[in-house]
Amino acid sequence: MLLGHPLLPLAAPLADRQRVERQAARHDIGAALLRRRE
């Protein structure tokens, strides 16, 4: 991907935050589906 890129140390926290936000969104979707199923 961006191996060796000078901005990689700055980009990594952003990618981590986006991954965490994506996981949170997926969890919210799963919880909504479970509530709807009840």
C-alpha positions in Angstrom: 0.0 0.0 0.0 1.9 3.0 1.3 4.9 1.1 2.6 7.9 3.4 3.1 5.8 6.5 2.5 7.0 9.4 4.6 3.4 10.2 5.8 2.7 6.6 6.9 3.2 7.4 10.6 0.7 10.2 10.3 -1.7 8.1 8.2 -1.8 5.1 10.5 -3.7 6.7 13.4 -6.3 8.0 10.8 -6.7 4.5 9.4 -7.0 3.1 12.9 -9.7 5.6 13.7 -11.6 4.8 10.5 -11.4 1.1 11.2 -12.7 1.6 14.8 -15.6 3.8 13.4 -16.4 1.1 10.8 -16.5 -1.6 13.6 -18.7 0.6 15.7 -21.0 1.2 12.7 -21.2 -2.5 12.1 -22.0 -3.2 15.8 -24.8 -0.6 15.6 -26.2 -2.2 12.5 -26.0 -5.7 14.2 -27.8 -4.3 17.3 -30.5 -2.7 15.2 -31.0 -6.0 13.3 -31.3 -7.9 16.6 -33.8 -5.4 18.0 -35.9 -5.6 14.8 -35.9 -9.4 15.0 -37.3 -9.4 18.5 
